[in-house]
């Protein structure tokens, strides 16, 4: 009898192991995401090669790639070549640097809604996060998915597809729209509500979508910010301005980019040739063609490199 109990116990143990393996295979990057998902990673370039740093600026995935993109939905597109003279092929890694989807594509983009756009030759298709080709590359162009549909171009015709490549009519879920939507009328820009009614009159030369309660507007060639009732809260005085993210926005003053807070105060002095919005505490900044990262206090956690 003890031998029988031991056999059953061993069998149960084997079943648990098999189930665990199958679960990991069904989503091979999940365990790594759980382990390192709370620590975002950022692509960097050193001497023509790309790798990833953490928020403190430590190199955690070596510069082994020809090109590297940002992480989305736990995966990042990277380009590698077998030999220096080869044309790079694109695949996807997880947060641990493990190659989850082998490099076999001529181009690859970030995942959105469990679909990534990939190219074979000059035709584009879709894969899922396990690397399975869901839509064979046959389109001239595919946009990223939004609410389950993507805009495509095929032989001069434009239409929308679902996640399986079937032609559909896009259905906008208005309940997901929290902010006003920019709209143009007679050459001027304003904002409409969910029903398409202008609630901020079209009187601006250009606008950007609202972010964190403020929107970029342009008046007489200068950019500033309005709130959601249309009041100017940061007067248009900037040559360039980006949307707010994590309480800060990149602005251009005298051909250099820095960052302001929501009171319009310069908190990171203009010193960069270009700057992008903050994500997970860091923003990309450029000096010439060299890219680095700055934190919200203005500290360069990664000196600009090419």
LINHU-V320865 format. One record per backbone hydrogen bond with DSSP energy under -0.5 kcal/mol. NH is the residue of the N-H (numbers start at 0). CO is the residue of the C=O. E is the energy in kcal/mol with one decimal. If there is no record, write none. Layout:
# LINHU-V320865
nh=NH co=CO e=E
nh=NH co=CO e=E
This chain:
# LINHU-V320865
nh=4 co=0 e=-2.1
nh=5 co=1 e=-2.5
nh=6 co=2 e=-2.2
nh=7 co=3 e=-2.4
nh=8 co=4 e=-2.6
nh=9 co=5 e=-2.6
nh=10 co=6 e=-2.4
nh=11 co=7 e=-2.5
nh=12 co=8 e=-2.2
nh=13 co=9 e=-2.2
nh=14 co=10 e=-2.3
nh=15 co=11 e=-2.3
nh=16 co=12 e=-2.1
nh=17 co=13 e=-2.7
nh=18 co=14 e=-2.7
nh=19 co=15 e=-2.3
nh=20 co=16 e=-2.3
nh=21 co=17 e=-2.6
nh=22 co=18 e=-2.5
nh=23 co=19 e=-2.2
nh=24 co=20 e=-2.1
nh=25 co=21 e=-2.0
nh=26 co=22 e=-1.1
nh=27 co=24 e=-0.6
nh=29 co=26 e=-2.1
nh=32 co=28 e=-2.0
nh=33 co=29 e=-2.4
nh=34 co=30 e=-1.8
nh=35 co=31 e=-2.7
nh=36 co=32 e=-2.3
nh=38 co=35 e=-1.7
nh=39 co=37 e=-0.7
nh=41 co=52 e=-2.4
nh=43 co=50 e=-2.2
nh=45 co=48 e=-3.1
nh=48 co=45 e=-1.8
nh=49 co=64 e=-3.0
nh=50 co=43 e=-1.9
nh=51 co=60 e=-2.4
nh=52 co=41 e=-2.6
nh=53 co=57 e=-1.9
nh=56 co=53 e=-1.8
nh=59 co=51 e=-2.2
nh=59 co=57 e=-0.6
nh=60 co=51 e=-1.9
nh=63 co=49 e=-0.6
nh=63 co=61 e=-2.2
nh=64 co=49 e=-2.1
nh=65 co=78 e=-2.7
nh=66 co=78 e=-1.1
nh=68 co=76 e=-2.6
nh=71 co=74 e=-2.8
nh=74 co=71 e=-1.8
nh=75 co=92 e=-1.9
nh=76 co=69 e=-0.5
nh=77 co=90 e=-2.3
nh=78 co=66 e=-2.5
nh=79 co=88 e=-2.7
nh=85 co=82 e=-2.2
nh=88 co=79 e=-3.2
nh=89 co=104 e=-3.2
nh=90 co=77 e=-2.7
nh=91 co=100 e=-2.2
nh=92 co=75 e=-2.3
nh=93 co=97 e=-1.6
nh=96 co=93 e=-2.0
nh=99 co=91 e=-1.8
nh=99 co=97 e=-1.0
nh=100 co=91 e=-2.0
nh=101 co=99 e=-0.5
nh=103 co=89 e=-1.9
nh=103 co=101 e=-0.6
nh=104 co=89 e=-1.7
nh=105 co=118 e=-2.6
nh=106 co=118 e=-1.0
nh=108 co=116 e=-2.1
nh=111 co=114 e=-2.6
nh=114 co=111 e=-0.8
nh=115 co=126 e=-2.0
nh=116 co=109 e=-0.5
nh=117 co=124 e=-1.9
nh=118 co=106 e=-2.4
nh=119 co=122 e=-2.1
nh=122 co=119 e=-1.3
nh=123 co=138 e=-2.8
nh=124 co=117 e=-2.8
nh=125 co=134 e=-1.9
nh=126 co=115 e=-1.9
nh=127 co=131 e=-1.7
nh=130 co=127 e=-2.1
nh=133 co=125 e=-2.2
nh=133 co=131 e=-0.7
nh=134 co=125 e=-1.9
nh=137 co=123 e=-1.8
nh=137 co=135 e=-0.7
nh=138 co=123 e=-2.2
nh=139 co=152 e=-2.4
nh=140 co=152 e=-1.4
nh=142 co=150 e=-2.8
nh=145 co=148 e=-2.5
nh=148 co=145 e=-1.2
nh=149 co=160 e=-1.9
nh=151 co=158 e=-3.1
nh=152 co=140 e=-2.3
nh=153 co=156 e=-2.7
nh=156 co=153 e=-2.2
nh=158 co=151 e=-1.7
nh=159 co=167 e=-0.6
nh=160 co=149 e=-2.2
nh=161 co=165 e=-2.0
nh=164 co=161 e=-1.9
nh=167 co=159 e=-2.3
nh=169 co=167 e=-0.6
nh=171 co=169 e=-0.6
nh=173 co=171 e=-1.2
nh=175 co=172 e=-1.9
nh=176 co=173 e=-1.5
nh=177 co=175 e=-0.8
nh=180 co=191 e=-2.4
nh=182 co=189 e=-2.2
nh=184 co=187 e=-3.0
nh=187 co=184 e=-1.7
nh=188 co=203 e=-2.6
nh=189 co=182 e=-2.8
nh=190 co=199 e=-2.1
nh=191 co=180 e=-3.0
nh=192 co=196 e=-2.1
nh=195 co=192 e=-1.8
nh=198 co=190 e=-2.4
nh=199 co=190 e=-1.9
nh=202 co=188 e=-1.4
nh=202 co=200 e=-1.3
nh=203 co=188 e=-2.0
nh=204 co=217 e=-2.4
nh=205 co=217 e=-0.6
nh=207 co=215 e=-2.1
nh=209 co=179 e=-0.6
nh=210 co=213 e=-2.8
nh=213 co=210 e=-1.5
nh=214 co=225 e=-2.0
nh=216 co=223 e=-2.2
nh=217 co=205 e=-2.1
nh=218 co=221 e=-2.7
nh=221 co=218 e=-1.9
nh=222 co=237 e=-2.9
nh=223 co=216 e=-2.4
nh=224 co=233 e=-2.5
nh=225 co=214 e=-2.1
nh=226 co=230 e=-2.2
nh=229 co=226 e=-1.8
nh=232 co=224 e=-2.0
nh=232 co=230 e=-0.6
nh=233 co=224 e=-1.9
nh=236 co=222 e=-1.5
nh=236 co=234 e=-0.8
nh=237 co=222 e=-1.9
nh=238 co=251 e=-2.1
nh=239 co=251 e=-0.8
nh=241 co=249 e=-2.6
nh=244 co=247 e=-2.8
nh=247 co=244 e=-1.5
nh=248 co=259 e=-1.8
nh=250 co=257 e=-2.1
nh=251 co=239 e=-2.9
nh=252 co=250 e=-0.5
nh=252 co=255 e=-3.1
nh=255 co=252 e=-1.4
nh=256 co=271 e=-3.2
nh=257 co=250 e=-2.4
nh=258 co=267 e=-2.4
nh=259 co=248 e=-2.3
nh=260 co=264 e=-2.0
nh=263 co=260 e=-2.0
nh=266 co=258 e=-2.3
nh=266 co=264 e=-0.6
nh=267 co=258 e=-1.9
nh=270 co=256 e=-2.1
nh=271 co=256 e=-2.0
nh=272 co=285 e=-2.5
nh=273 co=285 e=-1.1
nh=275 co=283 e=-2.6
nh=278 co=281 e=-2.9
nh=281 co=278 e=-1.6
nh=282 co=293 e=-2.1
nh=283 co=276 e=-0.5
nh=284 co=291 e=-2.2
nh=285 co=273 e=-2.7
nh=286 co=289 e=-2.4
nh=289 co=286 e=-2.0
nh=290 co=304 e=-2.7
nh=291 co=284 e=-2.9
nh=292 co=301 e=-1.6
nh=293 co=282 e=-2.1
nh=294 co=298 e=-2.4
nh=295 co=280 e=-0.6
nh=297 co=294 e=-2.1
nh=300 co=292 e=-1.4
nh=300 co=298 e=-0.9
nh=301 co=292 e=-1.5
nh=304 co=290 e=-2.3
